[in-house]
Amino acid sequence: MLWLAFTFAKLSILIFYLGLSPYRHFRISVYIMIILVVAYGFMSTFYFLFACQPIEKFWDVTSQDGTCIDLGKFWYSSAAINSATDFLLLALSAFLLWPAPIPRRQKVGVLAIFMVGGL
């Protein structure tokens, strides 16, 4: 259930962002991201649960019983969506930090730390 772990980790970051910003537009963006992350998390979890019929075929690819969806497409699309939501989380942190009354050099340093944490 790796997708649920990613979902809850991203949700905790987004809820943290909500507590940091008083700006209405930023909060709306965070709420939209929350909806996207939750929808993708649950959709991919259910997709994973029903990827193979019977479910044992997912772990035993040598089994002749049952069928599976194209798992390669599933993994690639999952990686692309996860990368996109990670990038959007980093972008939100930049928009949150940029109006802060600190020198530009410090802003760039903090953003670099966020980007390293995003790896």
N, C-alpha and C positions, 0 to 999 in steps of 0.2 A: 504494500500500500504506500509506495513511495510518493505517489501523486498527492495523497492526503498530507503527507509530511511537508512537501513543498508548498501546498496550499496553505496550511496553517502557519508555516514560517513567513510566507509573504503577507498573510493576513495580520500577523503580529506587527510586522514592519509598517503596514498601512495604517493600522490603528494607532501606532506610535506617532505617525505623521499627522493624524487627525488631532492629536493632543498638542502638537507643536505650533500649528498654524491657525491664526484667526481669520485668514483671508478666505472669503466665500468661494471664489473661483477655484482656489487650490483644494478646498474641502470637497467641492463637487467633483473635481478630477479624482480625488482619492476614493470617493464613493463609487465612481464609475469603475475604477480599477478593482475595488473590492468585489463588485458584481462580476466583472470579467474573470477574476482569479477564482472566485467560488464556483462560477458556472463551469469554467474549464476544469477545475479540480474534480468536481463530482462527475462531470461528463467523461473525463478520461478514466476515472476509477471504475465507473460502470462499463465503459468500453473494454477496459482490461478484464473485468470479471467475466464478460461474455464474449471474449475474443475467440475462444475455442469451445466447441461442443463435442464431447464432454470436456470439462475444465482440466482434467488430467493430461490432455493432449498438449497443453501449453508447456508442461515440464517434460513430457516424454514425447519428443518429436519423432521418435522411431515408431511410435504406435500407428497402426493402420486404421484404427477406429476413429471416427469423427472428422471434423473439419476445423480449420482456423482461418481467420481473416489474414490478409497480407500484413504480417507483423512488421516487415521492413517499413512500409508506409506509415504504420502506426508509430513506430519509434522515431522516424524522421519528423513527422508532423508534431509529435509531442516535444521533441527537442527544439523545433523551431518556435513553437508557442511558448515554451518555457524561457527560451532566450529572449523573445520579444517582451514578455512580462518582466523579466529581470532588467532589461534595458529601460523599460518604462519606470520601474522602481528607482533606478539610478537617476533618470531624468527628473523624476519628482523630487528627489533629494536635492538636485541642483537648483530647481525652482524654489525650493524651500529655503535653501541657504543663500541664494544670491542677494535678496534684499536685506540680509543681516548687516548691521553696522560694524563690520570688521574690515580690515585692509584686504585688498584684492589678493595679495600673496597668500594670506591665511585661508581665504576662501578656496583658492586653487589647491592648497595643501589638504584641506578637509575633503574636498571633492576627490582628490587622489586617494585618500584613505577609504572613502566610500567605494571607489572603483576597485581597489584591491580587495575590499570585503566582498564585493560582488562576484569575484572570481570563485 
